[in-house]
Amino acid sequence: MSETEFSLPLSRAASERMHAVIPGGAHTYAKGDDQYPEHLAPVISHGRGAHVWDVDGNRYVEYGSGLRSVSLGHAHPRVLEAVRRELDRGSNFARPSIVEVEAAERFLETVPTAEMVKFAKNGSDVTTAAVRLARAVTGRARVAICGDQPFLSVDDWFIGTTPMSAGIPDAIRDLTVAFPYGDLAATEEVLTRHRGEIACLILEPAGHTEPPPGYLAGLRELADRHGCLLVFDEMITGFRWSEAGAQSLYGVVPDLSTFGKALGNGFAVSALAGRREVMERGGLRHAGDRVFLLSTTHGAETHSLAAAMAVQTTYVEEGITARLHALGERLAAGVRDAAAGMGVGDHVLVHGRASNLVFATLDEDMRPSQPYRTLFLRRLLAGGVLAPSFVVSSALDEADIDHTVDVVAQACALYRKALDAGDPTPWLGGRPVKPVFRRLS
């Protein structure tokens, strides 16, 4: 299908319905139609494996599935079988289910650097619980976040640091300070400037670049020396870096860590894990002040915990992490070759670990460009590739990767035309895509 012929009338109508009843037209800002070319935001009907279908009947090879959560592919049979077994047995009771201890034991076998775990439904639940524990254990109010990383929580302690800070009092925003990733000296300066005030350092242990040698171990030493906790947000790195998370891969054990996304393959489950001494402060077997840690009605919903156990079994038995890396390496090499072949190798860039690839689109002056991103996404969609990122799932096969590379080559040919013209506007079809975090709509 040519780009000029590509339209999504049913998706467009469904999006209008969504905006009438859902603020933002989606339940996650990163899924909003402002993140896609105008009138070309597919509304999904269903998915299977590495493919999704929109309500207009178009099929796409999908990347970044469920904001990186569906790492095994949609409707994975082992996961669905485990969920179905629990559905007929009830999902929520007046007392804990036996599934809760089975899921906790399985998690701690998979992530042996942790000693206790508590489950919830989303990542923000558990990152905020980690912050609360750190404040209770240390008696300190300030939180130090890695300012180079895009998202840690929907809660005030983090969102107050973003351009979308409306509704968050200055008194709360002022309790969060930032440190740069990879710079131990700058982090120590923050800790020294707020000596005795910082409850924890919280960060994703790795991202689009590998941690510098000794960096994570250096953070561990700094946290110990300054009496604060070290918290790893492993929402993305958990399972994609290794089954036991980045903490296992890099050999640095945090006091607390949080997992989610891949843990449930799309089912709603997250986990707070860590040292027994710290985690037990949210329990009953200690003599100190009680910490209201996590107490969620649906946190131990049985079918989501069954999904998590099936995911962990599948990762270990089928070598999923290695497959994600192999697929990502093939895709990255293909995209780079296609971009270079069309003369835009310096403008269309692929970054990140092979299991967690993103792309950047640069303009004539080598600056990140939303208009050029719009042009690129528009051509991908017309070619049957839904790719807000190039994050792979294990359900992809080589044919999917090869098709994606062919479509990327077509997009790069158009990109070259726009660069030569010095203006991508004629190829945008409307307003450019927008960054998620911005002050005004």
C-alpha positions in Angstrom: 0.0 0.0 0.0 1.4 3.4 -0.9 1.6 6.1 1.8 -0.9 8.3 0.0 -3.5 5.5 0.0 -3.1 4.6 3.6 -5.9 5.8 5.9 -7.6 4.5 9.0 -11.2 5.8 9.0 -12.5 3.3 11.6 -9.5 3.8 13.9 -10.0 7.6 13.6 -13.7 7.3 14.5 -12.8 5.0 17.5 -10.2 7.6 18.7 -12.9 10.3 18.6 -15.1 8.1 20.8 -12.2 7.6 23.2 -11.5 11.3 23.6 -15.1 11.8 24.5 -15.0 9.5 27.4 -11.3 9.0 28.3 -9.0 11.9 29.2 -6.3 11.9 26.6 -8.0 9.2 24.6 -5.9 6.4 26.1 -5.1 5.0 29.5 -1.4 5.5 29.0 0.0 8.7 27.7 2.6 6.9 25.6 -0.2 5.2 23.7 -1.9 8.5 22.9 -2.8 9.4 19.3 -0.5 12.5 19.7 2.4 10.0 19.6 1.4 9.0 16.0 1.0 10.9 12.7 -2.3 12.8 12.5 -5.2 10.5 11.8 -2.9 7.4 11.5 -3.1 6.1 15.1 -4.3 2.5 14.8 -6.9 1.3 17.3 -6.2 -2.3 18.0 -8.7 -5.1 17.5 -6.6 -8.1 18.6 -3.1 -9.6 18.5 -1.5 -12.9 18.2 2.2 -13.6 18.5 4.2 -10.7 17.0 1.3 -9.3 15.0 -1.7 -7.1 15.7 -4.8 -6.1 13.7 -6.5 -2.8 13.8 -10.2 -2.1 13.6 -9.8 -1.2 10.0 -8.5 -4.7 9.2 -4.8 -3.9 8.7 -2.2 -6.3 10.1 1.1 -5.0 11.5 4.4 -6.5 12.7 4.4 -4.9 16.2 7.3 -3.7 18.3 7.3 -2.4 21.8 4.3 -4.5 22.5 2.3 -3.3 25.5 5.0 -0.7 26.4 7.6 -3.6 26.5 5.4 -5.8 28.6 4.4 -8.5 26.1 7.9 -9.9 25.6 6.7 -13.4 24.6 4.1 -12.2 22.1 0.4 -11.9 22.3 -1.8 -14.7 23.6 1.2 -16.9 24.4 -0.1 -20.5 24.8 1.8 -21.4 28.0 0.7 -18.2 29.7 -2.9 -18.6 28.7 -3.0 -22.2 29.8 -1.7 -21.2 33.3 -4.3 -18.4 33.5 -7.2 -20.6 32.4 -6.4 -23.1 35.1 -6.8 -20.4 37.7 -9.9 -18.7 36.2 -12.1 -21.7 37.1 -10.8 -21.7 40.7 -11.7 -18.1 41.6 -9.5 -15.0 41.5 -9.7 -13.2 44.8 -10.5 -14.4 48.3 -10.9 -13.2 52.0 -7.5 -14.8 52.8 -4.3 -15.3 50.8 -4.4 -18.0 48.2 -1.8 -20.7 48.0 -0.9 -19.3 44.6 0.6 -16.3 46.4 3.3 -18.2 48.2 3.9 -20.3 45.1 4.4 -17.2 43.0 6.6 -15.6 45.7 8.8 -18.6 45.9 9.1 -18.9 42.2 10.1 -15.3 41.9 12.8 -15.6 44.5 14.2 -18.6 42.8 14.3 -16.6 39.6 15.8 -13.5 41.3 18.0 -15.0 44.0 19.5 -11.6 44.9 16.2 -10.8 46.6 15.0 -12.3 50.0 11.4 -11.2 50.1 8.8 -10.0 47.5 5.4 -8.4 47.4 3.2 -8.2 44.4 1.1 -5.4 43.0 -0.5 -4.4 39.8 1.7 -1.7 38.2 5.1 -0.3 38.3 4.2 2.9 40.1 2.7 0.9 43.0 6.0 -0.7 43.7 8.5 2.1 43.0 6.5 4.3 45.3 6.4 1.5 47.9 10.2 1.3 47.6 10.5 5.1 48.2 8.2 4.9 51.3 10.2 2.0 52.7 13.5 3.9 52.2 12.1 6.9 54.0 10.9 4.8 56.9 14.1 2.9 57.2 16.4 6.0 57.0 14.1 8.5 58.7 14.9 10.9 55.8 12.6 12.7 53.4 14.5 13.4 50.2 14.7 11.1 47.2 17.4 11.2 44.6 16.3 10.1 41.2 18.4 9.6 38.0 17.4 12.7 36.1 18.5 11.2 32.7 15.8 8.5 32.7 12.3 9.2 31.4 9.9 7.5 33.8 9.9 6.0 37.3 6.3 6.5 38.6 3.0 8.3 38.1 3.2 9.4 41.7 4.0 12.9 42.9 7.6 12.3 44.0 8.5 11.7 40.4 5.9 13.4 38.2 6.7 16.7 40.1 10.1 16.6 38.4 8.6 16.6 34.8 7.0 19.3 32.7 3.6 17.8 33.6 3.8 18.9 37.2 0.5 20.7 37.4 -1.4 19.7 40.6 1.7 18.8 42.6 2.6 21.1 45.5 6.0 22.6 45.5 6.6 21.2 49.0 6.5 17.7 47.5 8.4 18.5 44.3 11.2 20.0 46.4 11.8 16.7 48.2 13.1 15.1 45.0 16.6 15.9 43.6 18.3 14.5 40.6 21.7 13.0 39.8 23.1 12.2 36.3 23.5 8.6 35.1 27.1 7.4 34.9 28.7 10.2 36.9 29.7 9.1 40.4 31.4 12.4 41.2 28.2 14.4 40.5 26.1 11.9 42.5 28.4 12.2 45.5 28.1 16.0 45.2 24.3 15.7 45.4 24.6 13.4 48.4 27.1 15.7 50.1 25.0 18.8 49.4 22.0 17.1 51.0 24.1 15.2 53.6 21.9 13.2 55.9 18.7 14.0 54.0 18.5 11.5 51.1 16.6 8.3 51.8 17.5 6.5 48.6 19.1 6.6 45.1 16.6 5.2 42.6 17.3 4.5 39.0 17.1 2.1 36.1 20.4 0.2 36.4 20.9 0.3 32.6 19.2 1.9 29.6 20.1 2.8 26.1 23.8 2.7 27.0 25.6 0.2 29.1 26.7 1.3 32.6 30.3 2.5 32.7 32.7 0.0 34.2 32.4 0.1 38.0 29.5 2.6 37.9 26.8 0.4 39.6 29.3 -0.9 42.2 30.3 2.8 42.8 26.7 3.7 43.5 26.4 0.8 45.9 29.5 2.1 47.8 28.1 5.7 47.8 24.7 4.6 49.1 26.4 2.6 51.9 28.8 5.4 52.8 26.0 8.1 52.9 23.5 5.8 54.8 20.8 5.7 52.1 19.2 2.8 50.2 20.0 1.8 46.6 16.9 1.0 44.6 16.9 -0.5 41.1 13.9 0.0 38.9 14.0 -3.2 36.8 10.7 -2.7 35.0 12.5 -2.8 31.7 15.8 -4.5 32.5 14.1 -7.3 34.4 14.0 -10.4 32.1 15.1 -8.4 29.0 18.7 -8.1 30.4 18.5 -11.5 32.2 15.9 -13.5 34.0 17.2 -12.3 37.3 17.5 -8.7 36.1 20.4 -6.3 35.5 21.4 -6.7 39.2 22.4 -10.3 38.3 24.0 -9.5 35.0 26.2 -6.7 36.5 26.7 -8.3 39.9 25.5 -5.4 42.0 22.8 -6.1 44.6 20.5 -3.2 45.5 18.6 -2.9 48.8 15.3 -2.9 46.9 14.3 -3.6 43.3 11.1 -3.4 41.3 9.9 -5.6 38.5 6.9 -5.5 36.1 6.2 -5.3 32.4 7.7 -8.6 31.1 6.8 -10.3 34.4 3.2 -10.9 33.3 3.4 -10.8 29.5 0.6 -8.2 29.4 -1.2 -9.4 32.5 -1.2 -6.8 35.4 1.4 -7.8 37.9 4.5 -6.1 39.4 6.8 -6.9 42.2 8.8 -5.1 44.9 11.7 -7.3 46.1 14.7 -6.8 48.3 16.6 -7.4 51.5 14.6 -9.1 54.3 15.6 -6.5 56.9 14.1 -3.7 54.7 11.1 -5.5 53.3 10.0 -6.8 56.7 9.4 -3.2 57.8 6.2 -3.5 55.7 5.3 -6.7 57.6 4.4 -7.9 61.1 7.6 -9.5 62.4 9.5 -6.5 63.6 9.4 -4.2 66.6 9.5 -0.8 64.8 6.9 1.5 63.5 4.7 -0.2 61.0 5.0 0.9 57.3 1.9 0.8 55.2 3.7 -0.9 52.3 1.4 -2.4 49.7 -2.2 -3.3 50.5 -4.0 -3.6 47.2 -7.3 -5.4 46.6 -6.1 -6.9 43.3 -2.4 -7.2 44.0 -2.6 -11.0 44.4 -5.2 -11.8 41.8 -4.6 -15.4 41.1 -4.6 -15.5 37.4 -2.1 -12.7 37.1 0.3 -14.5 39.5 -0.2 -17.7 37.4 0.8 -15.7 34.3 3.9 -14.5 36.1 4.9 -18.0 37.0 4.4 -19.2 33.5 6.4 -16.3 32.1 9.3 -17.2 34.4 9.2 -20.9 33.5 9.1 -20.0 29.8 12.0 -17.6 30.0 14.2 -20.2 31.8 13.2 -23.3 29.8 13.2 -21.7 26.3 16.1 -19.3 26.7 13.9 -16.2 25.9 16.4 -13.6 26.9 19.0 -15.0 24.5 16.4 -15.1 21.7 15.4 -11.4 22.3 19.1 -10.4 22.0 19.5 -12.5 18.8 16.4 -11.0 17.2 17.4 -7.5 18.2 20.8 -7.9 16.8 19.4 -9.0 13.4 17.0 -6.1 13.4 19.6 -3.4 14.4 22.0 -4.6 11.7 19.3 -4.6 9.1 18.0 -1.1 10.0 21.5 0.4 10.1 22.3 -1.2 6.7 19.1 0.1 5.2 19.6 3.6 6.5 23.2 3.7 5.3 22.1 2.4 1.9 19.7 5.2 1.5 22.2 7.8 2.6 20.6 8.6 6.0 22.8 6.4 8.2 23.7 9.5 10.2 20.1 10.6 10.6 18.2 7.4 11.4 19.9 5.8 14.4 19.3 2.7 16.4 20.3 2.8 20.1 20.2 0.5 23.1 20.8 -3.1 24.1 19.7 -5.6 21.4 16.7 -6.7 23.6 15.6 -3.1 24.1 16.2 -1.1 20.9 14.9 2.5 20.2 15.5 4.7 17.2 16.3 8.4 16.8 15.4 10.6 13.9 17.7 13.6 13.3 17.2 16.6 11.0 19.5 18.4 8.6 21.4 19.9 11.5 21.7 16.5 13.3 19.2 17.5 16.0 16.4 15.2 17.2 13.3 15.9 15.2 9.7 15.2 15.8 8.7 16.1 12.2 11.2 13.6 10.8 10.0 11.0 13.3 6.5 11.6 12.0 7.6 11.1 8.4 9.4 7.8 9.4 6.4 6.5 11.4 4.0 7.3 8.7 5.9 5.2 6.1 6.3 2.3 8.6 2.6 2.2 9.3 1.8 2.2 5.6 4.1 -0.8 5.2 2.5 -2.7 8.0 5.0 -2.0 10.8 3.8 -0.6 14.1 7.0 0.6 15.8 7.0 3.3 18.4 10.3 1.7 19.2 12.2 -1.3 17.9 11.8 -3.3 21.1 11.4 -7.0 20.0 9.3 -9.8 21.3 10.3 -13.4 21.2 7.3 -14.2 18.9 9.0 -12.4 16.0 10.6 -14.5 13.3 13.2 -13.8 10.7 10.6 -13.1 8.1 9.1 -10.4 10.3 12.5 -8.8 10.8 13.3 -8.9 7.1 9.9 -7.4 6.2 10.6 -4.6 8.8 14.0 -3.9 7.3 12.4 -3.6 3.8 9.8 -1.1 5.1 12.5 0.8 6.9 14.5 1.1 3.6 11.4 2.6 2.0 11.0 5.0 4.9 14.7 6.0 4.6 14.3 6.7 0.9 11.6 9.2 1.7 13.7 10.5 4.5 16.5 11.2 2.0 14.1 13.2 -0.2 13.0 15.3 2.8 16.6 16.0 3.8 17.5 17.0 0.2 14.5 19.3 0.2 15.4 20.7 3.6 11.9 20.3 4.8 9.9 17.2 5.8 6.5 19.1 5.9 5.2 17.9 2.5 5.4 14.3 3.8 3.9 14.7 7.2 0.2 14.6 6.4 -0.6 16.9 9.4 0.8 18.0 12.7 4.0 16.3 13.9 4.0 13.8 16.7 4.6 15.3 20.1 6.7 14.4 23.2 4.8 12.7 26.0 6.1 15.1 28.7 5.1 18.6 27.8 3.5 21.4 29.8 0.7 22.3 27.3 -1.5 20.1 25.2 
